[in-house]
Amino acid sequence: MYLAVVIDLYSRRVVGWAMQSRQPTDLVLQALLTAVWRRKPTEQVLIHSDQGCQFTSIEWASFLKHHSLEHSMSRRGNCHDNAVAESFFNLLKRERIRRRTYKNREEARQDVFDYIEMFYNPKRKHARNGMLSPVEFERQQKVKREGV
């Protein structure tokens, strides 16, 4: 199974994700569509990706243009730009996937859903967030902005 994620760099929240048995452009577009649907950006948003063929396709470029998203891609060998995504995948593997044996793809998909939506986003504490989960960090930032 292949997993594509869209992570908000400010809060470290996974705002979009998709899983498929193959890795076509549609996989990353599904993850990005979920992120756009959840966040409903009103201003231009920077989307950073690696250099995979999915991110250089006509479909990807068209989607970005249609949703007023700006694409960012670094040079080959500049791994630091993807450090947040790499860290997420490392945590997913270490905390969940390596401990499990799945009977089928649907069971694996459900477990990844559980990890992202029921643990990682609402509960997993991040040093970058002052030891708050992404959901709690965003909630506190909203309260600060609104002065509530």
N, CA, C and O atoms as a DFTB+ gen file, in Angstrom:
592 C
 N C O
     1  1       0.837      -1.183       0.000
     2  2       0.000       0.000       0.000
     3  2       0.880       1.245       0.000
     4  3       1.931       1.288       0.640
     5  1       0.427       2.240      -0.725
     6  2       1.112       3.526      -0.776
     7  2       0.263       4.551      -0.040
     8  3      -0.962       4.563      -0.163
     9  1       0.915       5.397       0.711
    10  2       0.245       6.438       1.487
    11  2       0.806       7.788       1.082
    12  3       2.021       7.989       1.073
    13  1      -0.086       8.715       0.747
    14  2       0.291      10.095       0.468
    15  2      -0.324      10.962       1.563
    16  3      -1.486      10.782       1.926
    17  1       0.456      11.899       2.084
    18  2      -0.049      12.779       3.136
    19  2       0.220      14.234       2.793
    20  3       1.183      14.561       2.100
    21  1      -0.647      15.093       3.292
    22  2      -0.454      16.541       3.236
    23  2      -0.415      16.985       4.691
    24  3      -1.377      16.796       5.435
    25  1       0.709      17.580       5.088
    26  2       0.919      17.968       6.477
    27  2       1.018      19.481       6.566
    28  3       1.750      20.109       5.800
    29  1       0.280      20.065       7.501
    30  2       0.386      21.486       7.780
    31  2       1.685      21.696       8.556
    32  3       1.817      21.208       9.678
    33  1       2.632      22.406       7.981
    34  2       3.932      22.581       8.624
    35  2       3.863      23.389       9.913
    36  3       4.718      23.236      10.785
    37  1       2.862      24.240      10.043
    38  2       2.744      25.063      11.248
    39  2       2.360      24.219      12.463
    40  3       2.963      24.351      13.529
    41  1       1.371      23.365      12.305
    42  2       0.870      22.581      13.442
    43  2       1.292      21.120      13.420
    44  3       1.133      20.416      14.417
    45  1       1.824      20.658      12.301
    46  2       2.195      19.252      12.092
    47  2       0.978      18.339      11.955
    48  3       1.095      17.122      12.097
    49  1      -0.169      18.914      11.684
    50  2      -1.397      18.128      11.519
    51  2      -1.462      17.544      10.116
    52  3      -1.186      18.234       9.135
    53  1      -1.828      16.266      10.026
    54  2      -2.084      15.648       8.727
    55  2      -3.468      16.120       8.300
    56  3      -4.475      15.715       8.881
    57  1      -3.516      16.981       7.281
    58  2      -4.785      17.568       6.850
    59  2      -5.374      16.864       5.636
    60  3      -6.527      17.099       5.274
    61  1      -4.590      16.011       5.016
    62  2      -5.083      15.227       3.887
    63  2      -4.246      13.976       3.733
    64  3      -3.032      13.996       3.934
    65  1      -4.907      12.886       3.375
    66  2      -4.161      11.656       3.142
    67  2      -4.998      10.730       2.263
    68  3      -6.224      10.830       2.208
    69  1      -4.300       9.832       1.582
    70  2      -4.959       8.842       0.726
    71  2      -4.066       7.617       0.644
    72  3      -2.842       7.716       0.738
    73  1      -4.691       6.466       0.467
    74  2      -3.959       5.203       0.326
    75  2      -4.485       4.450      -0.890
    76  3      -5.687       4.425      -1.155
    77  1      -3.560       3.836      -1.622
    78  2      -3.915       2.988      -2.766
    79  2      -2.868       1.884      -2.891
    80  3      -1.791       1.951      -2.298
    81  1      -3.209       0.890      -3.663
    82  2      -2.267      -0.213      -3.881
    83  2      -1.220       0.135      -4.944
    84  3      -0.231      -0.579      -5.108
    85  1      -1.448       1.233      -5.657
    86  2      -0.470       1.719      -6.632
    87  2      -0.141       3.168      -6.287
    88  3      -0.718       3.741      -5.363
    89  1       0.787       3.754      -7.032
    90  2       1.215       5.115      -6.739
    91  2       1.022       6.045      -7.941
    92  3       1.984       6.652      -8.413
    93  1      -0.207       6.160      -8.436
    94  2      -0.440       7.056      -9.572
    95  2      -0.598       8.500      -9.096
    96  3      -0.648       8.758      -7.893
    97  1      -0.674       9.425     -10.027
    98  2      -0.900      10.829      -9.696
    99  2      -2.187      10.999      -8.904
   100  3      -2.281      11.876      -8.044
   101  1      -3.176      10.165      -9.191
   102  2      -4.459      10.246      -8.504
   103  2      -4.310      10.102      -6.986
   104  3      -5.079      10.696      -6.231
   105  1      -3.344       9.332      -6.546
   106  2      -3.126       9.138      -5.111
   107  2      -2.802      10.472      -4.439
   108  3      -3.428      10.822      -3.439
   109  1      -1.845      11.214      -4.968
   110  2      -1.462      12.481      -4.348
   111  2      -2.550      13.538      -4.539
   112  3      -2.724      14.411      -3.688
   113  1      -3.275      13.463      -5.642
   114  2      -4.377      14.405      -5.854
   115  2      -5.498      14.174      -4.854
   116  3      -6.109      15.133      -4.383
   117  1      -5.783      12.911      -4.518
   118  2      -6.803      12.619      -3.505
   119  2      -6.408      13.187      -2.151
   120  3      -7.236      13.772      -1.452
   121  1      -5.143      13.014      -1.780
   122  2      -4.665      13.547      -0.501
   123  2      -4.766      15.074      -0.487
   124  3      -5.202      15.661       0.503
   125  1      -4.366      15.708      -1.578
   126  2      -4.414      17.164      -1.645
   127  2      -5.851      17.681      -1.693
   128  3      -6.159      18.711      -1.094
   129  1      -6.724      16.979      -2.397
   130  2      -8.136      17.368      -2.441
   131  2      -8.753      17.325      -1.042
   132  3      -9.520      18.214      -0.674
   133  1      -8.423      16.305      -0.274
   134  2      -8.917      16.214       1.102
   135  2      -8.422      17.399       1.920
   136  3      -9.185      17.993       2.682
   137  1      -7.151      17.743       1.763
   138  2      -6.589      18.877       2.498
   139  2      -7.291      20.183       2.116
   140  3      -7.614      20.991       2.987
   141  1      -7.522      20.387       0.837
   142  2      -8.212      21.597       0.377
   143  2      -9.639      21.623       0.910
   144  3     -10.124      22.669       1.341
   145  1     -10.311      20.477       0.881
   146  2     -11.683      20.387       1.390
   147  2     -11.732      20.698       2.885
   148  3     -12.624      21.409       3.347
   149  1     -10.775      20.165       3.633
   150  2     -10.766      20.396       5.085
   151  2     -10.408      21.835       5.450
   152  3     -11.035      22.422       6.332
   153  1      -9.423      22.396       4.792
   154  2      -8.919      23.715       5.175
   155  2      -9.619      24.871       4.475
   156  3      -9.675      25.979       5.008
   157  1     -10.151      24.618       3.288
   158  2     -10.823      25.665       2.519
   159  2     -10.006      26.966       2.505
   160  3     -10.464      27.995       3.002
   161  1      -8.804      26.914       1.938
   162  2      -7.938      28.102       1.984
   163  2      -8.539      29.279       1.232
   164  3      -9.103      29.129       0.148
   165  1      -8.405      30.445       1.830
   166  2      -8.902      31.675       1.200
   167  2      -7.757      32.492       0.612
   168  3      -7.978      33.391      -0.200
   169  1      -6.545      32.177       1.023
   170  2      -5.354      32.830       0.488
   171  2      -4.499      31.774      -0.200
   172  3      -4.710      30.574      -0.026
   173  1      -3.540      32.236      -0.977
   174  2      -2.670      31.292      -1.664
   175  2      -1.863      30.485      -0.644
   176  3      -1.365      31.031       0.340
   177  1      -1.745      29.195      -0.892
   178  2      -1.035      28.280       0.004
   179  2       0.123      27.662      -0.761
   180  3      -0.010      27.310      -1.933
   181  1       1.255      27.535      -0.092
   182  2       2.438      26.914      -0.667
   183  2       2.386      25.412      -0.405
   184  3       2.244      24.982       0.740
   185  1       2.500      24.622      -1.460
   186  2       2.492      23.164      -1.370
   187  2       3.882      22.679      -1.751
   188  3       4.329      22.870      -2.882
   189  1       4.562      22.047      -0.796
   190  2       5.901      21.532      -1.075
   191  2       5.824      20.033      -1.329
   192  3       5.107      19.315      -0.632
   193  1       6.559      19.566      -2.321
   194  2       6.584      18.134      -2.631
   195  2       7.997      17.720      -3.011
   196  3       8.889      18.550      -3.190
   197  1       8.169      16.416      -3.125
   198  2       9.447      15.946      -3.652
   199  2       9.364      15.966      -5.172
   200  3       8.449      16.569      -5.733
   201  1      10.306      15.315      -5.843
   202  2      10.369      15.404      -7.302
   203  2       9.764      14.201      -8.013
   204  3      10.078      13.957      -9.178
   205  1       8.911      13.453      -7.347
   206  2       8.285      12.308      -7.985
   207  2       7.470      12.709      -9.207
   208  3       7.025      13.851      -9.322
   209  1       7.281      11.763     -10.112
   210  2       6.558      12.056     -11.359
   211  2       5.122      12.493     -11.098
   212  3       4.531      13.188     -11.924
   213  1       4.553      12.098      -9.964
   214  2       3.194      12.522      -9.640
   215  2       3.112      14.042      -9.490
   216  3       2.089      14.653      -9.798
   217  1       4.207      14.642      -9.013
   218  2       4.226      16.071      -8.724
   219  2       4.700      16.916      -9.897
   220  3       4.776      18.140      -9.795
   221  1       5.013      16.272     -10.998
   222  2       5.405      17.010     -12.199
   223  2       4.396      16.781     -13.323
   224  3       4.619      17.206     -14.457
   225  1       3.309      16.121     -13.014
   226  2       2.312      15.790     -14.034
   227  2       1.445      17.002     -14.396
   228  3       1.361      17.974     -13.645
   229  1       0.821      16.919     -15.535
   230  2      -0.103      17.961     -15.994
   231  2      -1.310      18.033     -15.062
   232  3      -1.805      19.123     -14.775
   233  1      -1.787      16.883     -14.590
   234  2      -2.943      16.851     -13.687
   235  2      -2.635      17.580     -12.384
   236  3      -3.463      18.338     -11.880
   237  1      -1.435      17.347     -11.837
   238  2      -1.020      18.007     -10.594
   239  2      -0.962      19.523     -10.799
   240  3      -1.504      20.283      -9.997
   241  1      -0.308      19.955     -11.869
   242  2      -0.183      21.387     -12.149
   243  2      -1.551      22.033     -12.340
   244  3      -1.788      23.145     -11.870
   245  1      -2.439      21.341     -13.023
   246  2      -3.785      21.859     -13.256
   247  2      -4.560      21.991     -11.947
   248  3      -5.243      22.991     -11.723
   249  1      -4.453      20.995     -11.096
   250  2      -5.132      21.031      -9.805
   251  2      -4.636      22.209      -8.979
   252  3      -5.434      22.944      -8.399
   253  1      -3.321      22.388      -8.923
   254  2      -2.743      23.487      -8.150
   255  2      -3.244      24.836      -8.672
   256  3      -3.638      25.703      -7.893
   257  1      -3.225      25.000      -9.979
   258  2      -3.672      26.256     -10.577
   259  2      -5.149      26.507     -10.284
   260  3      -5.534      27.619      -9.923
   261  1      -5.964      25.484     -10.437
   262  2      -7.409      25.607     -10.219
   263  2      -7.739      25.995      -8.775
   264  3      -8.740      26.670      -8.532
   265  1      -6.909      25.576      -7.816
   266  2      -7.170      25.841      -6.402
   267  2      -6.264      26.941      -5.827
   268  3      -6.177      27.091      -4.609
   269  1      -5.592      27.706      -6.692
   270  2      -4.706      28.800      -6.285
   271  2      -3.639      28.348      -5.287
   272  3      -3.380      29.019      -4.289
   273  1      -3.033      27.210      -5.575
   274  2      -1.964      26.677      -4.745
   275  2      -0.641      26.879      -5.470
   276  3      -0.560      26.694      -6.684
   277  1       0.383      27.254      -4.735
   278  2       1.696      27.475      -5.330
   279  2       2.595      26.286      -5.030
   280  3       2.723      25.865      -3.880
   281  1       3.211      25.754      -6.066
   282  2       4.048      24.565      -5.920
   283  2       5.472      24.942      -5.557
   284  3       6.044      25.884      -6.105
   285  1       6.030      24.189      -4.625
   286  2       7.417      24.347      -4.215
   287  2       8.086      22.981      -4.323
   288  3       7.553      21.979      -3.846
   289  1       9.238      22.950      -4.944
   290  2       9.982      21.695      -5.086
   291  2      11.463      22.044      -5.033
   292  3      11.922      22.919      -5.767
   293  1      12.206      21.371      -4.175
   294  2      13.627      21.687      -4.073
   295  2      14.464      20.843      -5.015
   296  3      13.977      19.919      -5.666
   297  1      15.738      21.191      -5.064
   298  2      16.673      20.474      -5.931
   299  2      16.896      19.053      -5.429
   300  3      16.630      18.744      -4.268
   301  1      17.374      18.217      -6.295
   302  2      17.740      16.856      -5.914
   303  2      18.768      16.885      -4.800
   304  3      19.674      17.718      -4.784
   305  1      18.607      15.954      -3.867
   306  2      19.565      15.809      -2.789
   307  2      19.352      16.756      -1.625
   308  3      20.088      16.694      -0.640
   309  1      18.350      17.642      -1.718
   310  2      18.077      18.568      -0.631
   311  2      16.984      17.963       0.248
   312  3      15.819      18.351       0.159
   313  1      17.366      17.019       1.088
   314  2      16.403      16.219       1.843
   315  2      15.756      16.971       2.998
   316  3      14.721      16.534       3.500
   317  1      16.327      18.079       3.433
   318  2      15.794      18.774       4.598
   319  2      14.402      19.355       4.361
   320  3      13.636      19.523       5.311
   321  1      14.069      19.658       3.129
   322  2      12.758      20.223       2.833
   323  2      11.630      19.232       3.108
   324  3      10.499      19.643       3.368
   325  1      11.918      17.950       3.055
   326  2      10.901      16.926       3.290
   327  2      11.022      16.313       4.677
   328  3      10.444      15.258       4.936
   329  1      11.760      16.955       5.569
   330  2      12.029      16.382       6.887
   331  2      10.757      16.130       7.694
   332  3      10.672      15.118       8.390
   333  1       9.782      17.009       7.622
   334  2       8.554      16.831       8.398
   335  2       7.789      15.601       7.909
   336  3       7.311      14.803       8.715
   337  1       7.676      15.451       6.601
   338  2       6.992      14.269       6.057
   339  2       7.769      12.998       6.381
   340  3       7.179      11.989       6.764
   341  1       9.078      13.045       6.228
   342  2       9.894      11.869       6.551
   343  2       9.754      11.503       8.020
   344  3       9.697      10.320       8.356
   345  1       9.697      12.484       8.892
   346  2       9.513      12.239      10.318
   347  2       8.159      11.580      10.585
   348  3       8.064      10.644      11.379
   349  1       7.108      12.078       9.912
   350  2       5.787      11.471      10.083
   351  2       5.805      10.003       9.674
   352  3       5.311       9.151      10.413
   353  1       6.366       9.698       8.509
   354  2       6.401       8.305       8.038
   355  2       7.227       7.428       8.977
   356  3       6.883       6.268       9.205
   357  1       8.301       7.968       9.514
   358  2       9.105       7.221      10.471
   359  2       8.293       6.901      11.727
   360  3       8.335       5.775      12.223
   361  1       7.558       7.882      12.237
   362  2       6.715       7.656      13.412
   363  2       5.628       6.630      13.125
   364  3       5.394       5.733      13.934
   365  1       4.972       6.754      11.994
   366  2       3.924       5.806      11.617
   367  2       4.462       4.381      11.599
   368  3       3.840       3.465      12.137
   369  1       5.604       4.205      10.983
   370  2       6.200       2.867      10.922
   371  2       6.606       2.375      12.305
   372  3       6.303       1.243      12.681
   373  1       7.289       3.226      13.057
   374  2       7.801       2.819      14.366
   375  2       6.689       2.581      15.385
   376  3       6.732       1.611      16.142
   377  1       5.700       3.462      15.403
   378  2       4.658       3.380      16.426
   379  2       3.489       2.480      16.065
   380  3       2.718       2.086      16.940
   381  1       3.347       2.151      14.790
   382  2       2.167       1.388      14.420
   383  2       2.445       0.232      13.467
   384  3       2.217      -0.925      13.821
   385  1       2.923       0.518      12.290
   386  2       2.962      -0.486      11.227
   387  2       3.902      -1.647      11.536
   388  3       3.556      -2.799      11.276
   389  1       5.067      -1.370      12.077
   390  2       6.016      -2.455      12.358
   391  2       5.537      -3.390      13.455
   392  3       6.085      -4.480      13.621
   393  1       4.543      -2.990      14.190
   394  2       4.000      -3.811      15.272
   395  2       2.821      -4.667      14.829
   396  3       2.280      -5.439      15.621
   397  1       2.426      -4.536      13.579
   398  2       1.203      -5.186      13.119
   399  2       1.443      -6.083      11.914
   400  3       2.369      -5.875      11.131
   401  1       0.592      -7.075      11.791
   402  2       0.501      -7.880      10.580
   403  2      -0.942      -7.753      10.109
   404  3      -1.879      -8.043      10.853
   405  1      -1.105      -7.318       8.871
   406  2      -2.450      -7.073       8.348
   407  2      -2.919      -8.247       7.506
   408  3      -2.143      -8.827       6.746
   409  1      -4.190      -8.593       7.646
   410  2      -4.772      -9.693       6.878
   411  2      -5.060      -9.285       5.439
   412  3      -5.002     -10.106       4.523
   413  1      -5.373      -8.000       5.253
   414  2      -5.696      -7.503       3.922
   415  2      -5.480      -5.994       3.863
   416  3      -5.156      -5.367       4.872
   417  1      -5.658      -5.421       2.691
   418  2      -5.409      -3.988       2.495
   419  2      -6.400      -3.121       3.256
   420  3      -6.039      -2.055       3.755
   421  1      -7.631      -3.565       3.346
   422  2      -8.636      -2.779       4.061
   423  2      -8.295      -2.682       5.549
   424  3      -8.493      -1.636       6.168
   425  1      -7.796      -3.749       6.108
   426  2      -7.386      -3.711       7.511
   427  2      -6.212      -2.747       7.698
   428  3      -6.166      -2.010       8.683
   429  1      -5.278      -2.749       6.769
   430  2      -4.147      -1.815       6.829
   431  2      -4.644      -0.375       6.699
   432  3      -4.212       0.502       7.447
   433  1      -5.546      -0.134       5.755
   434  2      -6.094       1.206       5.565
   435  2      -6.814       1.687       6.818
   436  3      -6.659       2.842       7.215
   437  1      -7.589       0.825       7.434
   438  2      -8.316       1.194       8.652
   439  2      -7.356       1.515       9.795
   440  3      -7.603       2.427      10.584
   441  1      -6.268       0.767       9.878
   442  2      -5.290       1.012      10.934
   443  2      -4.566       2.334      10.715
   444  3      -4.294       3.054      11.676
   445  1      -4.252       2.660       9.476
   446  2      -3.626       3.952       9.179
   447  2      -4.604       5.082       9.490
   448  3      -4.210       6.110      10.041
   449  1      -5.872       4.898       9.140
   450  2      -6.904       5.885       9.503
   451  2      -6.907       6.100      11.013
   452  3      -6.897       7.236      11.487
   453  1      -6.920       5.004      11.760
   454  2      -6.947       5.082      13.220
   455  2      -5.718       5.831      13.744
   456  3      -5.831       6.672      14.636
   457  1      -4.559       5.522      13.190
   458  2      -3.335       6.182      13.639
   459  2      -3.392       7.685      13.376
   460  3      -3.098       8.481      14.267
   461  1      -3.765       8.074      12.168
   462  2      -3.761       9.489      11.802
   463  2      -4.879      10.255      12.497
   464  3      -4.628      11.263      13.157
   465  1      -6.103       9.781      12.352
   466  2      -7.272      10.550      12.794
   467  2      -7.613      10.388      14.273
   468  3      -8.200      11.286      14.875
   469  1      -7.249       9.249      14.859
   470  2      -7.606       9.004      16.259
   471  2      -6.430       9.149      17.223
   472  3      -6.633       9.304      18.427
   473  1      -5.203       9.101      16.703
   474  2      -4.045       9.232      17.572
   475  2      -3.141      10.404      17.184
   476  3      -2.973      11.338      17.967
   477  1      -2.564      10.361      15.995
   478  2      -1.539      11.339      15.614
   479  2      -2.061      12.779      15.691
   480  3      -1.459      13.616      16.364
   481  1      -3.152      13.068      15.022
   482  2      -3.667      14.441      15.018
   483  2      -4.192      14.896      16.383
   484  3      -3.818      15.975      16.841
   485  1      -5.048      14.109      17.049
   486  2      -5.626      14.620      18.293
   487  2      -4.809      14.364      19.564
   488  3      -5.017      15.054      20.562
   489  1      -3.886      13.394      19.559
   490  2      -3.241      13.008      20.818
   491  2      -1.720      13.067      20.823
   492  3      -1.128      13.370      21.859
   493  1      -1.075      12.790      19.703
   494  2       0.389      12.675      19.714
   495  2       1.032      14.035      19.944
   496  3       0.837      14.973      19.170
   497  1       1.796      14.122      21.015
   498  2       2.447      15.382      21.377
   499  2       3.708      15.595      20.533
   500  3       4.422      14.651      20.196
   501  1       3.957      16.868      20.203
   502  2       5.114      17.232      19.394
   503  2       5.924      18.292      20.127
   504  3       5.371      19.271      20.628
   505  1       7.227      18.092      20.188
   506  2       8.099      19.091      20.811
   507  2       7.948      20.429      20.098
   508  3       7.955      21.474      20.749
   509  1       7.813      20.417      18.793
   510  2       7.656      21.642      17.986
   511  2       6.418      22.435      18.401
   512  3       6.372      23.654      18.240
   513  1       5.419      21.739      18.935
   514  2       4.154      22.367      19.338
   515  2       4.097      22.628      20.843
   516  3       3.009      22.797      21.394
   517  1       5.236      22.663      21.507
   518  2       5.213      22.856      22.954
   519  2       4.604      21.671      23.675
   520  3       3.930      21.831      24.692
   521  1       4.838      20.494      23.152
   522  2       4.311      19.232      23.689
   523  2       2.783      19.171      23.665
   524  3       2.157      18.599      24.557
   525  1       2.204      19.763      22.642
   526  2       0.763      19.671      22.391
   527  2       0.544      18.848      21.132
   528  3       1.418      18.781      20.268
   529  1      -0.617      18.226      21.031
   530  2      -0.977      17.527      19.798
   531  2      -1.265      18.569      18.724
   532  3      -1.521      19.729      19.049
   533  1      -1.229      18.177      17.446
   534  2      -1.568      19.143      16.395
   535  2      -2.950      19.775      16.571
   536  3      -3.112      20.976      16.354
   537  1      -3.938      18.984      16.959
   538  2      -5.296      19.513      17.138
   539  2      -5.331      20.518      18.286
   540  3      -5.923      21.589      18.154
   541  1      -4.703      20.180      19.406
   542  2      -4.694      21.085      20.557
   543  2      -3.886      22.340      20.258
   544  3      -4.272      23.435      20.665
   545  1      -2.775      22.192      19.556
   546  2      -1.968      23.343      19.178
   547  2      -2.786      24.310      18.325
   548  3      -2.779      25.516      18.574
   549  1      -3.492      23.785      17.320
   550  2      -4.330      24.646      16.471
   551  2      -5.440      25.309      17.279
   552  3      -5.751      26.480      17.062
   553  1      -6.037      24.568      18.206
   554  2      -7.103      25.131      19.038
   555  2      -6.564      26.301      19.866
   556  3      -7.197      27.354      19.941
   557  1      -5.404      26.115      20.481
   558  2      -4.825      27.182      21.294
   559  2      -4.427      28.392      20.450
   560  3      -4.582      29.532      20.888
   561  1      -3.917      28.149      19.246
   562  2      -3.556      29.256      18.365
   563  2      -4.793      30.047      17.949
   564  3      -4.747      31.273      17.848
   565  1      -5.886      29.348      17.712
   566  2      -7.142      30.006      17.350
   567  2      -7.645      30.869      18.503
   568  3      -8.096      31.993      18.283
   569  1      -7.573      30.361      19.709
   570  2      -7.992      31.109      20.887
   571  2      -7.133      32.373      21.032
   572  3      -7.657      33.447      21.329
   573  1      -5.829      32.249      20.826
   574  2      -4.943      33.414      20.916
   575  2      -5.277      34.460      19.871
   576  3      -5.288      35.657      20.159
   577  1      -5.557      33.992      18.620
   578  2      -5.886      34.942      17.533
   579  2      -7.197      35.668      17.800
   580  3      -7.327      36.864      17.541
   581  1      -8.153      34.930      18.315
   582  2      -9.473      35.507      18.525
   583  2      -9.598      36.203      19.869
   584  3     -10.582      36.898      20.122
   585  1      -8.596      36.017      20.740
   586  2      -8.629      36.677      22.042
   587  2      -9.710      36.142      22.950
   588  3     -10.226      36.855      23.811
   589  1     -10.050      34.879      22.753
   590  2     -11.131      34.290      23.564
   591  2     -10.566      33.692      24.813
   592  3     -11.310      33.147      25.628
